[in-house]
Amino acid sequence: MTAPRRAFVLTISDRSARGEREDTSGPAIAERLAGLGYAVSSAVVPDDEARIAAAVRDAARDHVLVVTTGGTGMGPRDVTPQSLRAIVDYEVPGFGEAMRSDGRAATPFAILSRSLGAVIGRTLVLALPGSPRGALESLEAVAGVLGHALEMLETPLHSPPR
């Protein structure tokens, strides 16, 4: 039997990083990923571009999937998308499109999300909203294609070497 794929969940929240608010989104995502068969680890960082970029870059070295939650809105402290765009090799627009499209079934505000999917080396990176409901709905919107996407990244013809 092969070892489960490794996933990393990064919660991006000033208040959770300071211990002022319990992180509920990260554990909810981790639980869902574990249910999908992933071995999951996690961390929390503040809404800081350098800290987000460093944490995602580090996680991408040892995980095939990195999922962030938080910082995808339109507020001045919502810097996750720009943090990721500075370090990824390329974006995969269909992930963000699917998350926003499915999210519109629950709320018209889903179109305001800057959720995205991207690749670093052979690691898939997903940026999800910060609310537990929004994060889980976004993850569900793409869960059916995660296995195939990771298989493509594992195949040398589809991805750059690590």
LUMKELUM-626136 format. One record per atom (N, C-alpha, C, O): residue in one letter; x, y, z. Coordinates in steps of 0.02 Angstrom, whole numbers, plus 32768, in hexadecimal, padded with zeros to 4 digits. Layout:
BEGIN
+----+------+------+------+
| aa |   xx |   yy |   zz |
+----+------+------+------+
|  A |    X |    Y |    Z |
...
+----+------+------+------+
END
This chain:
BEGIN
+----+------+------+------+
| aa |   xx |   yy |   zz |
+----+------+------+------+
|  M | 802A | 7FC5 | 8000 |
|  M | 8000 | 8000 | 8000 |
|  M | 802C | 803E | 8000 |
|  M | 805F | 8041 | 8023 |
|  T | 801A | 806F | 7FD9 |
|  T | 8042 | 80AC | 7FD5 |
|  T | 802E | 80DC | 800D |
|  T | 7FF7 | 80DB | 8027 |
|  A | 805D | 8107 | 801E |
|  A | 8051 | 8139 | 8052 |
|  A | 8020 | 816D | 8038 |
|  A | 801F | 817B | 7FFC |
|  P | 7FF7 | 8189 | 8064 |
|  P | 7FC8 | 81BC | 804C |
|  P | 7FEE | 81FB | 8035 |
|  P | 8024 | 820B | 804E |
|  R | 7FD0 | 821E | 8006 |
|  R | 7FED | 825D | 7FF0 |
|  R | 7FEB | 828E | 802B |
|  R | 7FBE | 828D | 8055 |
|  R | 801F | 82B8 | 802C |
|  R | 8025 | 82E9 | 8063 |
|  R | 8007 | 832C | 804F |
|  R | 8017 | 8347 | 801A |
|  A | 7FDC | 8347 | 807A |
|  A | 7FBD | 8388 | 806F |
|  A | 7FCD | 83B5 | 80AA |
|  A | 7FD6 | 839E | 80E3 |
|  F | 7FD1 | 83F5 | 809C |
|  F | 7FDF | 8427 | 80CF |
|  F | 7FA9 | 845C | 80CD |
|  F | 7F98 | 8476 | 8098 |
|  V | 7F8D | 846D | 8107 |
|  V | 7F59 | 84A0 | 810C |
|  V | 7F77 | 84DC | 8131 |
|  V | 7F8F | 84D5 | 8169 |
|  L | 7F74 | 8515 | 8111 |
|  L | 7F8F | 8553 | 812E |
|  L | 7F55 | 8584 | 8138 |
|  L | 7F37 | 859C | 8109 |
|  T | 7F47 | 8593 | 8177 |
|  T | 7F15 | 85C6 | 8187 |
|  T | 7F37 | 8609 | 8189 |
|  T | 7F6B | 8612 | 81A9 |
|  I | 7F19 | 863A | 8167 |
|  I | 7F35 | 867D | 8164 |
|  I | 7F04 | 86AC | 8187 |
|  I | 7ECF | 86BC | 816D |
|  S | 7F18 | 86C1 | 81C3 |
|  S | 7EED | 86EA | 81EC |
|  S | 7F16 | 870E | 8221 |
|  S | 7F39 | 86EF | 8248 |
|  D | 7F11 | 8750 | 8222 |
|  D | 7F33 | 8776 | 8256 |
|  D | 7F1C | 8762 | 829B |
|  D | 7F44 | 8754 | 82C7 |
|  R | 7EDA | 875F | 82A5 |
|  R | 7EBF | 8750 | 82E8 |
|  R | 7ECE | 8709 | 82FE |
|  R | 7EDD | 86FE | 8339 |
|  S | 7EC9 | 86D9 | 82D1 |
|  S | 7EDA | 8694 | 82E5 |
|  S | 7F24 | 868D | 82F3 |
|  S | 7F38 | 8669 | 8321 |
|  A | 7F4E | 86AF | 82CD |
|  A | 7F97 | 86AC | 82D8 |
|  A | 7FA9 | 86CA | 831C |
|  A | 7FD8 | 86B3 | 833C |
|  R | 7F83 | 86FC | 8332 |
|  R | 7F8F | 871B | 8374 |
|  R | 7F6C | 86F6 | 83AC |
|  R | 7F75 | 8708 | 83E6 |
|  G | 7F45 | 86C2 | 839D |
|  G | 7F22 | 869D | 83D0 |
|  G | 7EE3 | 86BE | 83E8 |
|  G | 7EC8 | 86AB | 841C |
|  E | 7ECA | 86F0 | 83C4 |
|  E | 7E8E | 8714 | 83D8 |
|  E | 7E4E | 86F3 | 83C0 |
|  E | 7E17 | 8701 | 83D9 |
|  R | 7E54 | 86C7 | 838E |
|  R | 7E1A | 86A5 | 8372 |
|  R | 7E2E | 865E | 8360 |
|  R | 7E63 | 8652 | 8343 |
|  E | 7E03 | 8630 | 8372 |
|  E | 7E10 | 85EA | 8361 |
|  E | 7E0C | 85E0 | 8315 |
|  E | 7DDE | 85FA | 82F5 |
|  D | 7E3B | 85BC | 82FA |
|  D | 7E39 | 85AA | 82B3 |
|  D | 7E09 | 8571 | 82AB |
|  D | 7E15 | 853A | 82C4 |
|  T | 7DD3 | 857C | 8287 |
|  T | 7DA3 | 8546 | 8279 |
|  T | 7DA7 | 852F | 8230 |
|  T | 7D95 | 84F7 | 8221 |
|  S | 7DBD | 855B | 8204 |
|  S | 7DC1 | 8549 | 81BD |
|  S | 7DF7 | 8516 | 81B0 |
|  S | 7DEB | 84E4 | 818E |
|  G | 7E33 | 8522 | 81CA |
|  G | 7E6B | 84F3 | 81C0 |
|  G | 7E5A | 84AD | 81D5 |
|  G | 7E63 | 847E | 81AE |
|  P | 7E42 | 84A3 | 8213 |
|  P | 7E30 | 845F | 8229 |
|  P | 7DF8 | 8440 | 81FF |
|  P | 7DF8 | 8404 | 81F3 |
|  A | 7DC8 | 8468 | 81E8 |
|  A | 7D92 | 844D | 81BE |
|  A | 7DAE | 8434 | 817C |
|  A | 7D9B | 83FF | 8164 |
|  I | 7DDB | 845B | 815E |
|  I | 7DFA | 8446 | 811F |
|  I | 7E25 | 8408 | 812A |
|  I | 7E23 | 83D8 | 8103 |
|  A | 7E4D | 8408 | 8160 |
|  A | 7E78 | 83CF | 816F |
|  A | 7E4F | 838F | 8178 |
|  A | 7E62 | 835A | 8160 |
|  E | 7E17 | 8395 | 819B |
|  E | 7DEB | 835B | 81A5 |
|  E | 7DD0 | 8341 | 8163 |
|  E | 7DCE | 8304 | 8158 |
|  R | 7DBC | 836E | 8138 |
|  R | 7DA1 | 8358 | 80F7 |
|  R | 7DD8 | 8338 | 80CC |
|  R | 7DCC | 8305 | 80AC |
|  L | 7E13 | 8355 | 80CC |
|  L | 7E4A | 8338 | 80A6 |
|  L | 7E5E | 82F4 | 80C2 |
|  L | 7E6D | 82C6 | 809C |
|  A | 7E5E | 82ED | 8104 |
|  A | 7E6D | 82AB | 8122 |
|  A | 7E39 | 8279 | 810B |
|  A | 7E49 | 823F | 80FE |
|  G | 7DFA | 828E | 8107 |
|  G | 7DC5 | 8263 | 80F0 |
|  G | 7DCD | 824E | 80A7 |
|  G | 7DB5 | 821A | 8092 |
|  L | 7DF1 | 8278 | 8082 |
|  L | 7E00 | 8267 | 803C |
|  L | 7E40 | 823D | 8036 |
|  L | 7E54 | 822B | 7FFF |
|  G | 7E60 | 822D | 806F |
|  G | 7E99 | 8201 | 806E |
|  G | 7EDD | 8223 | 8074 |
|  G | 7F10 | 8202 | 806D |
|  Y | 7EDF | 8264 | 8080 |
|  Y | 7F1E | 8288 | 8085 |
|  Y | 7F39 | 8285 | 80CC |
|  Y | 7F13 | 8283 | 80FD |
|  A | 7F7B | 8284 | 80D2 |
|  A | 7F9C | 828E | 8113 |
|  A | 7FA6 | 82DA | 8119 |
|  A | 7FC8 | 82F8 | 80F0 |
|  V | 7F88 | 82F8 | 814C |
|  V | 7F83 | 8341 | 814F |
|  V | 7FAA | 835D | 818A |
|  V | 7FA7 | 8344 | 81C2 |
|  S | 7FCE | 8394 | 817C |
|  S | 7FEC | 83BC | 81B1 |
|  S | 7FD6 | 8404 | 81A5 |
|  S | 7FBB | 8414 | 8170 |
|  S | 7FE1 | 842F | 81D7 |
|  S | 7FC5 | 8472 | 81D1 |
|  S | 7FEC | 84A5 | 81F9 |
|  S | 8015 | 8494 | 8224 |
|  A | 7FDE | 84E5 | 81EA |
|  A | 7FFD | 851D | 820E |
|  A | 7FD0 | 855A | 8205 |
|  A | 7FA1 | 855A | 81DD |
|  V | 7FDF | 858D | 822C |
|  V | 7FBB | 85CD | 8229 |
|  V | 7FEE | 8604 | 8222 |
|  V | 8020 | 8605 | 8246 |
|  V | 7FE2 | 8634 | 81F4 |
|  V | 800D | 866F | 81ED |
|  V | 7FE1 | 86AC | 81E8 |
|  V | 7FA6 | 86A7 | 81D6 |
|  P | 7FFC | 86E7 | 81F8 |
|  P | 7FD5 | 8725 | 81F0 |
|  P | 7FCF | 8739 | 81A7 |
|  P | 7FF1 | 871D | 817B |
|  D | 7FA5 | 876A | 819A |
|  D | 7F9B | 8785 | 8156 |
|  D | 7FD7 | 87B1 | 8145 |
|  D | 7FD4 | 87EE | 8148 |
|  D | 800D | 8790 | 8133 |
|  D | 804C | 87B2 | 8123 |
|  D | 806A | 8790 | 80E6 |
|  D | 8077 | 8754 | 80E7 |
|  E | 8074 | 87B7 | 80B1 |
|  E | 808A | 8799 | 8071 |
|  E | 80C9 | 876E | 8078 |
|  E | 80CB | 8737 | 805E |
|  A | 80FC | 8787 | 809A |
|  A | 813A | 8762 | 80A1 |
|  A | 8131 | 8722 | 80C8 |
|  A | 814C | 86EE | 80B6 |
|  R | 810A | 8724 | 80FE |
|  R | 80FF | 86E9 | 8127 |
|  R | 80D5 | 86B5 | 8101 |
|  R | 80E2 | 8679 | 8106 |
|  I | 80A4 | 86CC | 80DC |
|  I | 807B | 869D | 80B4 |
|  I | 80A6 | 867C | 807F |
|  I | 80A6 | 863F | 8078 |
|  A | 80CC | 86A4 | 805B |
|  A | 80F6 | 8689 | 8025 |
|  A | 8129 | 8656 | 8041 |
|  A | 8133 | 8621 | 8024 |
|  A | 8148 | 8667 | 8078 |
|  A | 817A | 863A | 8096 |
|  A | 815A | 85F8 | 80AD |
|  A | 8175 | 85C2 | 80A1 |
|  A | 8120 | 85FD | 80CD |
|  A | 80FF | 85C0 | 80E6 |
|  A | 80E9 | 8593 | 80AC |
|  A | 80F0 | 8556 | 80B0 |
|  V | 80CE | 85B1 | 8077 |
|  V | 80B7 | 8589 | 803E |
|  V | 80F3 | 856A | 801A |
|  V | 80F2 | 8530 | 8007 |
|  R | 8127 | 8591 | 8010 |
|  R | 8164 | 8577 | 7FEF |
|  R | 8181 | 853D | 8016 |
|  R | 8192 | 8509 | 7FF9 |
|  D | 8185 | 8544 | 8058 |
|  D | 81A0 | 850E | 8082 |
|  D | 8173 | 84D0 | 807E |
|  D | 818C | 8498 | 8078 |
|  A | 8132 | 84DA | 8082 |
|  A | 8104 | 84A1 | 8080 |
|  A | 8106 | 847D | 803D |
|  A | 80FF | 8440 | 803A |
|  A | 8110 | 84A3 | 8008 |
|  A | 8112 | 8485 | 7FC5 |
|  A | 814D | 8456 | 7FBB |
|  A | 814C | 842C | 7F8F |
|  R | 8180 | 845C | 7FE4 |
|  R | 81BA | 842F | 7FDF |
|  R | 81A9 | 83E8 | 7FF3 |
|  R | 81C5 | 83B8 | 7FD8 |
|  D | 817A | 83E0 | 8022 |
|  D | 816D | 839E | 803E |
|  D | 8125 | 8386 | 8037 |
|  D | 8113 | 8351 | 8050 |
|  H | 80FB | 83AC | 8014 |
|  H | 80B5 | 839A | 800D |
|  H | 80A0 | 83A0 | 7FC4 |
|  H | 80B8 | 83CB | 7F9F |
|  V | 8073 | 8374 | 7FAE |
|  V | 805A | 8377 | 7F69 |
|  V | 8021 | 83A8 | 7F62 |
|  V | 8010 | 83BE | 7F2B |
|  L | 8002 | 83B9 | 7F9B |
|  L | 7FC8 | 83E6 | 7F9C |
|  L | 7FD0 | 8417 | 7FD5 |
|  L | 7FDB | 8403 | 800F |
|  V | 7FCB | 8458 | 7FC6 |
|  V | 7FCB | 848C | 7FFA |
|  V | 7F8A | 84B2 | 7FF2 |
|  V | 7F7B | 84CC | 7FBD |
|  V | 7F64 | 84B5 | 8028 |
|  V | 7F24 | 84D7 | 8027 |
|  V | 7F27 | 8510 | 805A |
|  V | 7F33 | 8505 | 8095 |
|  T | 7F1C | 854D | 8042 |
|  T | 7F19 | 8586 | 806F |
|  T | 7ED0 | 8598 | 807A |
|  T | 7EA5 | 858C | 8050 |
|  T | 7EC2 | 85B5 | 80B4 |
|  T | 7E7F | 85CE | 80C3 |
|  T | 7E86 | 8613 | 80E2 |
|  T | 7EA8 | 861C | 8115 |
|  G | 7E64 | 8643 | 80C4 |
|  G | 7E66 | 8687 | 80DD |
|  G | 7E8C | 86B5 | 80AE |
|  G | 7EB7 | 86A0 | 8088 |
|  G | 7E7B | 86F5 | 80B3 |
|  G | 7E9F | 8728 | 808E |
|  G | 7E8E | 872D | 8044 |
|  G | 7EB4 | 874B | 801E |
|  T | 7E54 | 8711 | 802F |
|  T | 7E42 | 8713 | 7FE9 |
|  T | 7E0B | 8747 | 7FD9 |
|  T | 7DF3 | 874A | 7FA1 |
|  G | 7DF9 | 876E | 800B |
|  G | 7DC5 | 87A0 | 8002 |
|  G | 7DE1 | 87E0 | 7FE3 |
|  G | 7E16 | 87E0 | 7FC3 |
|  M | 7DBD | 8816 | 7FED |
|  M | 7DD0 | 8856 | 7FCE |
|  M | 7DE9 | 8889 | 8001 |
|  M | 7DF5 | 88C2 | 7FEF |
|  G | 7DF2 | 8874 | 8040 |
|  G | 7E09 | 88A3 | 8073 |
|  G | 7E53 | 88B3 | 806C |
|  G | 7E78 | 8890 | 8049 |
|  P | 7E68 | 88E8 | 808C |
|  P | 7EAE | 88FD | 8087 |
|  P | 7EE0 | 88CA | 80A4 |
|  P | 7F1A | 88C9 | 808F |
|  R | 7ECB | 889F | 80D2 |
|  R | 7EF7 | 886C | 80EF |
|  R | 7EF2 | 882A | 80C9 |
|  R | 7F16 | 87FB | 80DA |
|  D | 7EC6 | 8825 | 8098 |
|  D | 7EBE | 87E8 | 8071 |
|  D | 7EF3 | 87E5 | 803A |
|  D | 7EE9 | 8800 | 8003 |
|  V | 7F2B | 87C6 | 804A |
|  V | 7F65 | 87C7 | 801D |
|  V | 7F7A | 8782 | 8004 |
|  V | 7FAF | 877B | 7FE6 |
|  T | 7F51 | 8750 | 8011 |
|  T | 7F65 | 870C | 7FFD |
|  T | 7F70 | 8705 | 7FB1 |
|  T | 7FA4 | 86EB | 7F9E |
|  P | 7F42 | 871B | 7F86 |
|  P | 7F4E | 8711 | 7F3E |
|  P | 7F8E | 8732 | 7F25 |
|  P | 7FB4 | 8713 | 7F00 |
|  Q | 7F9C | 876F | 7F3A |
|  Q | 7FD9 | 878F | 7F22 |
|  Q | 8017 | 876E | 7F40 |
|  Q | 804C | 876C | 7F20 |
|  S | 8012 | 8754 | 7F7D |
|  S | 804A | 872F | 7F9B |
|  S | 805A | 86F0 | 7F72 |
|  S | 8094 | 86E0 | 7F66 |
|  L | 8025 | 86CE | 7F5E |
|  L | 802F | 8690 | 7F37 |
|  L | 8047 | 869E | 7EF1 |
|  L | 8073 | 867C | 7ED7 |
|  R | 802B | 86D0 | 7ED1 |
|  R | 803E | 86DF | 7E8C |
|  R | 8089 | 86F0 | 7E87 |
|  R | 80A7 | 86E7 | 7E52 |
|  A | 80A5 | 8709 | 7EBD |
|  A | 80ED | 871A | 7EBD |
|  A | 811A | 86DC | 7EBE |
|  A | 8155 | 86E1 | 7EAD |
|  I | 80FF | 86A2 | 7ED1 |
|  I | 812A | 8667 | 7EDA |
|  I | 8116 | 862B | 7EB0 |
|  I | 813D | 85FC | 7EAA |
|  V | 80DB | 862A | 7E92 |
|  V | 80C6 | 85EF | 7E6C |
|  V | 80E5 | 85ED | 7E28 |
|  V | 80FA | 8621 | 7E0D |
|  D | 80E9 | 85B2 | 7E0B |
|  D | 8102 | 85AA | 7DC7 |
|  D | 80CD | 85BE | 7D94 |
|  D | 80DB | 85DE | 7D62 |
|  Y | 808F | 85AB | 7DA2 |
|  Y | 8057 | 85BE | 7D76 |
|  Y | 8015 | 85B4 | 7D9A |
|  Y | 8010 | 858C | 7DC9 |
|  E | 7FE2 | 85D8 | 7D83 |
|  E | 7F9F | 85D0 | 7D9E |
|  E | 7F77 | 859F | 7D73 |
|  E | 7F87 | 8594 | 7D39 |
|  V | 7F44 | 8582 | 7D92 |
|  V | 7F15 | 8556 | 7D6F |
|  V | 7ED0 | 8576 | 7D7A |
|  V | 7EAF | 8567 | 7DAC |
|  P | 7EBB | 85A1 | 7D4C |
|  P | 7E7F | 85C9 | 7D57 |
|  P | 7E3F | 85A2 | 7D65 |
|  P | 7E13 | 85BB | 7D87 |
|  G | 7E3A | 8565 | 7D4B |
|  G | 7DFD | 853E | 7D55 |
|  G | 7DEC | 8532 | 7D9D |
|  G | 7DB1 | 852C | 7DAF |
|  F | 7E1E | 852E | 7DC9 |
|  F | 7E10 | 8522 | 7E10 |
|  F | 7DEA | 855D | 7E2D |
|  F | 7DB5 | 8553 | 7E4C |
|  G | 7E03 | 859A | 7E24 |
|  G | 7DE0 | 85D4 | 7E3F |
|  G | 7D9C | 85DD | 7E1F |
|  G | 7D6B | 85EF | 7E41 |
|  E | 7D98 | 85D0 | 7DDE |
|  E | 7D58 | 85D7 | 7DBB |
|  E | 7D25 | 85A6 | 7DD8 |
|  E | 7CEB | 85B9 | 7DE4 |
|  A | 7D39 | 8568 | 7DE3 |
|  A | 7D0B | 8536 | 7DFE |
|  A | 7CF5 | 8549 | 7E45 |
|  A | 7CBA | 8541 | 7E56 |
|  M | 7D24 | 8560 | 7E6E |
|  M | 7D12 | 8573 | 7EB3 |
|  M | 7CE0 | 85AC | 7EB4 |
|  M | 7CAF | 85AA | 7ED9 |
|  R | 7CEC | 85DF | 7E8B |
|  R | 7CBE | 8618 | 7E89 |
|  R | 7C7A | 8604 | 7E6B |
|  R | 7C46 | 8618 | 7E84 |
|  S | 7C7B | 85DC | 7E37 |
|  S | 7C3D | 85C7 | 7E16 |
|  S | 7C12 | 859E | 7E46 |
|  S | 7BD6 | 85AC | 7E4E |
|  D | 7C2F | 856D | 7E66 |
|  D | 7C09 | 8544 | 7E96 |
|  D | 7BF3 | 856E | 7ED2 |
|  D | 7BBC | 8565 | 7EEC |
|  G | 7C1D | 859C | 7EE7 |
|  G | 7C0D | 85C7 | 7F20 |
|  G | 7BD1 | 85F3 | 7F14 |
|  G | 7BAD | 8605 | 7F43 |
|  R | 7BC6 | 8606 | 7ED5 |
|  R | 7B8D | 8631 | 7EC5 |
|  R | 7B4A | 860F | 7ED4 |
|  R | 7B18 | 8631 | 7EDD |
|  A | 7B49 | 85CC | 7ED8 |
|  A | 7B0C | 85A9 | 7EEA |
|  A | 7AF8 | 85B8 | 7F32 |
|  A | 7ABD | 85B6 | 7F44 |
|  A | 7B2A | 85C8 | 7F5B |
|  A | 7B1D | 85D6 | 7FA2 |
|  A | 7B17 | 8620 | 7FB0 |
|  A | 7AEF | 8635 | 7FDB |
|  T | 7B3E | 864A | 7F8C |
|  T | 7B3D | 8692 | 7F99 |
|  T | 7B55 | 86B8 | 7F5B |
|  T | 7B85 | 86A3 | 7F3B |
|  P | 7B35 | 86F0 | 7F4C |
|  P | 7B4D | 8717 | 7F14 |
|  P | 7B92 | 8736 | 7F21 |
|  P | 7BB4 | 874B | 7EF3 |
|  F | 7BA5 | 873A | 7F61 |
|  F | 7BE5 | 8757 | 7F73 |
|  F | 7C21 | 872C | 7F61 |
|  F | 7C5A | 8743 | 7F67 |
|  A | 7C15 | 86EF | 7F4B |
|  A | 7C4C | 86C3 | 7F37 |
|  A | 7C76 | 86E1 | 7EFF |
|  A | 7CB2 | 86D2 | 7EF9 |
|  I | 7C58 | 870B | 7ED6 |
|  I | 7C7E | 8729 | 7E9F |
|  I | 7CB3 | 875A | 7EB8 |
|  I | 7CDF | 876D | 7E92 |
|  L | 7CAE | 876E | 7EF7 |
|  L | 7CE0 | 879C | 7F13 |
|  L | 7D1F | 8778 | 7F2C |
|  L | 7D51 | 8798 | 7F3C |
|  S | 7D1C | 8736 | 7F2E |
|  S | 7D55 | 870F | 7F45 |
|  S | 7D8D | 8710 | 7F11 |
|  S | 7D80 | 870D | 7ED4 |
|  R | 7DCA | 8712 | 7F29 |
|  R | 7E04 | 870E | 7EFC |
|  R | 7E27 | 86CA | 7F04 |
|  R | 7E64 | 86C5 | 7EFE |
|  S | 7DFF | 8696 | 7F12 |
|  S | 7E19 | 8652 | 7F17 |
|  S | 7E3C | 863F | 7ED7 |
|  S | 7E2B | 8657 | 7EA1 |
|  L | 7E6E | 8614 | 7EDD |
|  L | 7E94 | 8600 | 7EA2 |
|  L | 7EB4 | 85BC | 7EAC |
|  L | 7EB8 | 85A2 | 7EE3 |
|  G | 7ECA | 85A1 | 7E74 |
|  G | 7EF2 | 8564 | 7E73 |
|  G | 7F31 | 8572 | 7E4C |
|  G | 7F30 | 8597 | 7E1B |
|  A | 7F69 | 8556 | 7E62 |
|  A | 7FA9 | 8563 | 7E42 |
|  A | 7FD8 | 8528 | 7E50 |
|  A | 7FC8 | 84FA | 7E76 |
|  V | 8012 | 852B | 7E30 |
|  V | 8043 | 84F5 | 7E37 |
|  V | 8088 | 8512 | 7E48 |
|  V | 809E | 8544 | 7E2B |
|  I | 80A8 | 84F1 | 7E78 |
|  I | 80EF | 84FE | 7E88 |
|  I | 8112 | 84BC | 7E7E |
|  I | 8107 | 848C | 7EA4 |
|  G | 813D | 84B7 | 7E4C |
|  G | 815F | 8478 | 7E3E |
|  G | 812D | 8442 | 7E2E |
|  G | 810C | 8445 | 7DFA |
|  R | 8126 | 8411 | 7E5A |
|  R | 80F5 | 83DC | 7E52 |
|  R | 80C1 | 83DD | 7E89 |
|  R | 80A0 | 83AB | 7E97 |
|  T | 80B8 | 8417 | 7EA7 |
|  T | 8088 | 8420 | 7EDD |
|  T | 804E | 844B | 7EC6 |
|  T | 8058 | 8481 | 7EAA |
|  L | 8012 | 8434 | 7ED3 |
|  L | 7FD6 | 845B | 7EC5 |
|  L | 7FC7 | 8487 | 7F02 |
|  L | 7FC8 | 846F | 7F3B |
|  V | 7FBA | 84C6 | 7EF5 |
|  V | 7FAA | 84F6 | 7F2A |
|  V | 7F63 | 8510 | 7F1D |
|  V | 7F54 | 8527 | 7EE6 |
|  L | 7F39 | 850C | 7F50 |
|  L | 7EF5 | 8526 | 7F4C |
|  L | 7EED | 855C | 7F81 |
|  L | 7EFF | 8552 | 7FBB |
|  A | 7ED2 | 8595 | 7F6E |
|  A | 7EC4 | 85CB | 7F9D |
|  A | 7E78 | 85CF | 7FA5 |
|  A | 7E54 | 85E0 | 7F76 |
|  L | 7E60 | 85C0 | 7FE1 |
|  L | 7E19 | 85BE | 7FF0 |
|  L | 7E05 | 85F9 | 801C |
|  L | 7E2F | 8618 | 803C |
|  P | 7DC4 | 8608 | 801E |
|  P | 7DAD | 863D | 804B |
|  P | 7DBB | 862B | 8095 |
|  P | 7DCD | 85F3 | 80A5 |
|  G | 7DB3 | 865C | 80C0 |
|  G | 7DC2 | 8653 | 8106 |
|  G | 7D8A | 8638 | 8131 |
|  G | 7D97 | 861C | 8167 |
|  S | 7D4C | 863F | 811C |
|  S | 7D15 | 8625 | 8145 |
|  S | 7D13 | 85D9 | 813E |
|  S | 7D20 | 85BF | 8108 |
|  P | 7D01 | 85B6 | 8174 |
|  P | 7CFE | 856D | 816F |
|  P | 7CCE | 8555 | 8138 |
|  P | 7CDE | 8528 | 8112 |
|  R | 7C94 | 8574 | 8134 |
|  R | 7C64 | 8561 | 8100 |
|  R | 7C7F | 856E | 80BA |
|  R | 7C7C | 8542 | 808F |
|  G | 7C99 | 85AA | 80AF |
|  G | 7CB4 | 85BB | 806E |
|  G | 7CEF | 8590 | 805B |
|  G | 7CF6 | 857C | 8021 |
|  A | 7D1A | 8581 | 808C |
|  A | 7D54 | 8558 | 807E |
|  A | 7D40 | 8511 | 806B |
|  A | 7D59 | 84F5 | 803A |
|  L | 7D12 | 84F4 | 8091 |
|  L | 7CFD | 84AF | 8082 |
|  L | 7CD6 | 84AC | 8040 |
|  L | 7CDF | 847C | 801A |
|  E | 7CAB | 84DD | 8033 |
|  E | 7C87 | 84DC | 7FF4 |
|  E | 7CB8 | 84E3 | 7FB9 |
|  E | 7CAF | 84C3 | 7F85 |
|  S | 7CEA | 850D | 7FC1 |
|  S | 7D1B | 8515 | 7F8C |
|  S | 7D44 | 84D5 | 7F81 |
|  S | 7D51 | 84C2 | 7F49 |
|  L | 7D57 | 84B6 | 7FB8 |
|  L | 7D7C | 8477 | 7FB3 |
|  L | 7D51 | 8442 | 7F90 |
|  L | 7D6A | 841D | 7F65 |
|  E | 7D12 | 843E | 7FA3 |
|  E | 7CE5 | 840C | 7F83 |
|  E | 7CDE | 841A | 7F39 |
|  E | 7CD6 | 83EB | 7F12 |
|  A | 7CE0 | 8459 | 7F25 |
|  A | 7CD8 | 846A | 7EDE |
|  A | 7D0F | 844D | 7EB3 |
|  A | 7D05 | 8441 | 7E77 |
|  V | 7D49 | 8440 | 7ED1 |
|  V | 7D82 | 8426 | 7EAA |
|  V | 7D9A | 83E1 | 7EC1 |
|  V | 7DC8 | 83C5 | 7EA2 |
|  A | 7D7C | 83C7 | 7EF5 |
|  A | 7D94 | 8387 | 7F11 |
|  A | 7D94 | 834F | 7EDE |
|  A | 7DC0 | 8324 | 7EDF |
|  G | 7D64 | 834F | 7EB1 |
|  G | 7D5F | 8319 | 7E80 |
|  G | 7D98 | 8317 | 7E4D |
|  G | 7DA2 | 82E3 | 7E2D |
|  V | 7DBD | 834D | 7E46 |
|  V | 7DF4 | 834E | 7E15 |
|  V | 7E39 | 834E | 7E35 |
|  V | 7E6B | 834C | 7E12 |
|  L | 7E3B | 8351 | 7E78 |
|  L | 7E7D | 8354 | 7E9A |
|  L | 7EA9 | 8319 | 7E89 |
|  L | 7EE4 | 8322 | 7E79 |
|  G | 7E8E | 82DD | 7E8C |
|  G | 7EB7 | 82A2 | 7E7E |
|  G | 7ED5 | 82A3 | 7E38 |
|  G | 7F10 | 8295 | 7E2F |
|  H | 7EAC | 82B5 | 7E07 |
|  H | 7EC6 | 82B8 | 7DC2 |
|  H | 7EFA | 82EF | 7DBA |
|  H | 7F2D | 82E6 | 7D99 |
|  A | 7EEC | 8329 | 7DD9 |
|  A | 7F1C | 8360 | 7DD5 |
|  A | 7F5F | 834C | 7DF3 |
|  A | 7F94 | 835B | 7DD7 |
|  L | 7F5E | 832A | 7E2C |
|  L | 7F9C | 8315 | 7E4C |
|  L | 7FC0 | 82DF | 7E24 |
|  L | 7FFD | 82DE | 7E21 |
|  E | 7F9A | 82B3 | 7E04 |
|  E | 7FB9 | 8281 | 7DD8 |
|  E | 7FDD | 82A3 | 7D9E |
|  E | 8014 | 828F | 7D8C |
|  M | 7FBE | 82D6 | 7D83 |
|  M | 7FDE | 82FB | 7D4C |
|  M | 801F | 831B | 7D64 |
|  M | 8051 | 831A | 7D40 |
|  L | 801F | 8337 | 7DA0 |
|  L | 805B | 8357 | 7DBA |
|  L | 8091 | 8324 | 7DCB |
|  L | 80CD | 8333 | 7DC9 |
|  E | 807D | 82E7 | 7DDC |
|  E | 80AD | 82B3 | 7DEC |
|  E | 80CE | 8295 | 7DAD |
|  E | 8103 | 8276 | 7DB1 |
|  T | 80AE | 829F | 7D74 |
|  T | 80C7 | 8284 | 7D35 |
|  T | 80FB | 82B3 | 7D18 |
|  T | 80EC | 82EE | 7D0D |
|  P | 8138 | 829B | 7D0C |
|  P | 816C | 82C7 | 7CF4 |
|  P | 815B | 82EE | 7CB4 |
|  P | 8174 | 8326 | 7CAA |
|  L | 8131 | 82D2 | 7C89 |
|  L | 8120 | 82F6 | 7C4C |
|  L | 80F6 | 8334 | 7C58 |
|  L | 80F3 | 8360 | 7C2E |
|  H | 80D5 | 8337 | 7C92 |
|  H | 80A7 | 836E | 7CA0 |
|  H | 80C3 | 83A4 | 7CCD |
|  H | 80A4 | 83D9 | 7CD5 |
|  S | 80FD | 8399 | 7CEA |
|  S | 8113 | 83CB | 7D1C |
|  S | 815F | 83D2 | 7D1C |
|  S | 8183 | 83A5 | 7D07 |
|  P | 8176 | 840A | 7D34 |
|  P | 81BE | 8414 | 7D3A |
|  P | 81D9 | 83EB | 7D75 |
|  P | 81B4 | 83DA | 7DA2 |
|  P | 8219 | 83DB | 7D73 |
|  P | 8236 | 83B5 | 7DAB |
|  P | 8236 | 83DF | 7DEA |
|  P | 8239 | 841D | 7DE7 |
|  R | 8233 | 83BF | 7E23 |
|  R | 8235 | 83E1 | 7E64 |
|  R | 8279 | 83F8 | 7E75 |
|  R | 8283 | 8415 | 7EAA |
+----+------+------+------+
END
